[in-house]
């Protein structure tokens, strides 16, 4: 099998990959509570699995290497349930910026941030807004579940999308880490229909709240009918969506410049 794991390669192999214009996937995730039945590494483990599968799928079209998962994300909203490690926004921004800078200095020109934790989404977009205008690399950010959309969620029976520690994540973890999933009480864990989303107010306004506002046991969704067959299909759907993004030349194409003559300043 092709080696796509940055950490398992040797320096000269990575120099060669940079010279061949390989893409780097930088997975970003979290270590945070995932209810009473899943380990706190769930987002990190799933992010790693999907990134590696995507890299192997894309490789015959274009070489891809996967950096180690940044497990330290933004999880303040989960702190009250225990088991959760979070960074401040300042530190998170510096970590992501520094890693993109280091990857760029190795000569890689195309970087895909593959995020697998909802709490990181807005911060990653802000980092890209800040970095992109002057970066030597093209940096694209994705979330496997959003990129896969219906291709992934159509496998779910009891919830509309991935959610937190519910049917989707439990099913995928049954594939990746069977021994770490506690299925003994799984049929009783469904989160009762909550009221408002914990990060909203009014019709369409934002309010920060802790995750305890949403759930009594730390999960949203319904893991009752989770199984590994379903999990395998969802992992493949996520990986396929990322592979398609990786091999699409439009993902990495230079921005257009539609200025008319004499309308630009440089
Ligand atoms: Zn999760």
Boltz pocket constraint, residues with backbone or C-beta under 6 A from the ligand:
constraints:
  - pocket:
      binder: B
      contacts: [[A, 34], [A, 42], [A, 43], [A, 116], [A, 163], [A, 164], [A, 165], [A, 169]]
      max_distance: 6.0
